[in-house]
Amino acid sequence: MTKRLLHPAIQDGGSRTGSPSFAGSILACHCKTRPVKVKVSVAIAHNHACGCTKCWKPDNAAFSVVAVAPSEQVSVIENGDKLVVVDPSALIRRHACKECGVHMHGPVERDHAFKGLSFIHPELFEDGDWPRPTFAAFVSSIIEGGVDPSEMDGIRSDLRSVNLEPYDCLSPPLMDYLSTWTAKKSGVLR
């Protein structure tokens, strides 16, 4: 059995550290001519490997790498005419390039704890100094993408070997954030 590629940015020892002063950059799709460019004007947060089947992944990768930034700090600056929303009914409105298929940004616009955030793929930054992912989310979901369930123990081990704790949902702080938002919305918390 060949070893499955986690993701090119996390595969080899998890040595990416990035710069603690990283404050945003320009994302570019994979098109050689007229690439879509999206400016992220702030530091990214909650950078993680994601196993869900909705996120864009590089070829042969089991995981995507995803982070968030406030939507008001994310703007399309070039060739926005090439963008299309992948699934208008989804919570995350992923805008992808019609030509190369790369997801450029995904704002959350509905009433949700993540409303006002945009999901982005930091490996698309033209500046490679973005911070490393800190956890892996929706790990079991890679089975839905075709990974044999018998590989899961090895994949979780591989994730831990690159310092990414695997979760089958989100990290504990993000789950706390979601639960707090829900409790405040229902009136249980103020």
C-alpha positions as CSV (number, residue, x, y, z in Angstrom):
1,M,0.0,0.0,0.0
2,T,1.4,3.4,-0.9
3,K,1.5,6.1,1.7
4,R,-1.3,8.6,1.1
5,L,-0.3,12.3,0.8
6,L,-1.7,14.3,3.7
7,H,-1.2,17.7,1.9
8,P,2.0,19.1,0.3
9,A,2.3,21.9,2.9
10,I,2.2,19.5,5.9
11,Q,3.6,16.2,4.5
12,D,7.3,16.4,5.2
13,G,7.8,16.6,9.0
14,G,5.5,19.5,9.7
15,S,8.4,21.8,9.7
16,R,6.5,24.9,8.5
17,T,6.5,27.5,11.1
18,G,5.8,30.6,9.2
19,S,6.2,34.1,10.6
20,P,4.4,35.1,13.8
21,S,4.2,38.6,12.2
22,F,2.4,37.3,9.1
23,A,-0.4,39.9,8.5
24,G,-2.0,38.7,5.3
25,S,-1.0,38.6,1.6
26,I,-2.4,37.9,-1.8
27,L,-4.0,34.5,-2.7
28,A,-3.7,33.4,-6.4
29,C,-5.4,30.6,-8.2
30,H,-3.5,28.2,-10.4
31,C,-4.3,29.8,-13.7
32,K,-1.2,30.7,-15.8
33,T,-3.0,33.6,-17.4
34,R,-5.4,36.0,-15.7
35,P,-5.2,34.3,-12.3
36,V,-7.9,35.3,-9.8
37,K,-6.3,37.2,-6.9
38,V,-7.7,37.8,-3.5
39,K,-6.2,40.1,-0.9
40,V,-6.3,39.1,2.7
41,S,-5.4,42.2,4.7
42,V,-5.1,40.6,8.2
43,A,-3.5,37.7,10.0
44,I,-5.3,34.3,9.5
45,A,-6.7,32.3,12.3
46,H,-7.6,28.6,13.0
47,N,-5.3,27.3,10.3
48,H,-5.9,23.5,10.0
49,A,-5.9,20.5,7.8
50,C,-9.5,19.6,6.8
51,G,-10.7,16.2,5.6
52,C,-14.2,17.3,4.6
53,T,-15.3,16.5,1.0
54,K,-16.4,20.1,0.3
55,C,-13.0,21.9,0.6
56,W,-10.7,22.2,-2.4
57,K,-7.6,19.9,-2.1
58,P,-4.5,19.7,-4.2
59,D,-4.2,16.7,-6.5
60,N,-3.7,13.4,-4.5
61,A,-4.1,15.1,-1.1
62,A,-6.4,13.6,1.5
63,F,-6.7,17.0,3.3
64,S,-7.1,20.6,2.4
65,V,-5.4,23.4,4.5
66,V,-7.9,26.0,5.6
67,A,-7.8,29.1,7.7
68,V,-10.2,32.0,8.4
69,A,-10.1,35.8,8.2
70,P,-12.8,38.4,8.8
71,S,-14.7,38.8,5.6
72,E,-14.3,42.6,5.5
73,Q,-10.5,42.0,5.3
74,V,-10.9,39.6,2.3
75,S,-11.4,41.2,-1.2
76,V,-11.1,40.0,-4.8
77,I,-8.6,42.3,-6.5
78,E,-8.1,40.7,-9.9
79,N,-10.2,38.6,-12.3
80,G,-13.2,38.2,-10.1
81,D,-15.3,37.6,-13.3
82,K,-13.8,34.0,-13.2
83,L,-15.3,33.2,-9.8
84,V,-18.4,31.1,-9.3
85,V,-20.1,29.9,-6.1
86,V,-19.6,26.1,-5.9
87,D,-22.8,25.4,-3.8
88,P,-25.1,28.4,-3.1
89,S,-27.0,26.4,-0.5
90,A,-23.9,25.6,1.6
91,L,-23.1,27.5,4.8
92,I,-19.6,28.4,3.4
93,R,-20.1,30.0,0.0
94,R,-17.0,28.7,-1.6
95,H,-16.0,30.9,-4.6
96,A,-13.9,28.9,-7.1
97,C,-12.1,29.8,-10.3
98,K,-14.2,28.5,-13.2
99,E,-11.0,27.7,-15.1
100,C,-8.7,25.9,-12.7
101,G,-11.2,24.9,-10.0
102,V,-9.3,26.3,-7.1
103,H,-11.4,27.7,-4.2
104,M,-10.4,31.2,-3.5
105,H,-12.5,32.3,-0.6
106,G,-15.6,31.2,1.2
107,P,-17.6,33.7,3.2
108,V,-20.2,32.7,5.8
109,E,-23.1,35.0,5.3
110,R,-26.0,33.2,7.1
111,D,-26.8,33.5,10.8
112,H,-24.1,31.3,12.3
113,A,-21.3,31.5,14.8
114,F,-18.9,31.9,11.8
115,K,-20.9,34.7,10.2
116,G,-18.5,37.4,9.0
117,L,-15.6,35.0,8.5
118,S,-14.2,33.8,5.2
119,F,-12.5,30.5,4.7
120,I,-9.3,30.6,2.6
121,H,-6.6,28.2,1.5
122,P,-3.3,29.7,2.8
123,E,-1.1,27.6,0.5
124,L,-2.4,29.9,-2.2
125,F,-0.6,32.9,-0.7
126,E,2.0,34.4,-2.9
127,D,4.0,35.0,0.3
128,G,4.9,31.7,1.8
129,D,5.4,33.0,5.3
130,W,1.9,32.0,6.5
131,P,1.7,30.1,9.8
132,R,1.5,26.4,10.0
133,P,-1.7,24.5,10.6
134,T,-2.3,23.6,14.3
135,F,-4.9,20.8,14.1
136,A,-6.7,18.4,11.7
137,A,-10.5,18.6,11.5
138,F,-13.1,16.2,10.1
139,V,-10.5,13.5,9.8
140,S,-13.0,10.6,9.4
141,S,-14.6,12.5,6.5
142,I,-11.7,11.5,4.2
143,I,-13.4,8.0,4.1
144,E,-16.3,9.7,2.3
145,G,-13.7,10.9,-0.3
146,G,-12.6,7.4,-1.0
147,V,-9.9,6.6,1.7
148,D,-10.1,3.0,2.9
149,P,-11.2,2.9,6.5
150,S,-8.3,0.5,7.2
151,E,-5.9,3.4,6.6
152,M,-7.3,5.6,9.3
153,D,-5.1,4.6,12.2
154,G,-2.0,5.2,10.0
155,I,-3.3,8.6,8.8
156,R,-4.0,9.7,12.3
157,S,-0.5,8.6,13.3
158,D,0.9,10.5,10.3
159,L,-1.0,13.7,11.4
160,R,0.3,13.4,14.9
161,S,3.9,12.9,13.6
162,V,3.6,16.4,12.0
163,N,2.2,17.9,15.2
164,L,-1.5,18.0,14.0
165,E,-3.9,16.6,16.6
166,P,-6.7,14.8,14.6
167,Y,-10.3,15.6,15.5
168,D,-13.4,14.3,13.9
169,C,-15.0,17.7,14.2
170,L,-13.2,21.0,15.1
171,S,-10.6,21.7,17.8
172,P,-11.9,22.1,21.4
173,P,-11.6,25.9,21.4
174,L,-13.6,26.2,18.2
175,M,-16.2,23.7,19.5
176,D,-16.5,25.9,22.7
177,Y,-16.9,29.0,20.5
178,L,-19.7,27.3,18.5
179,S,-21.5,26.1,21.7
180,T,-21.1,29.5,23.4
181,W,-22.7,31.2,20.3
182,T,-25.6,28.7,20.4
183,A,-26.1,29.2,24.1
184,K,-26.2,32.9,23.8
185,K,-28.6,32.8,20.8
186,S,-31.0,30.5,22.8
187,G,-30.7,32.7,25.9
188,V,-29.0,30.1,28.1
189,L,-26.0,32.4,28.3
190,R,-25.8,36.2,28.1
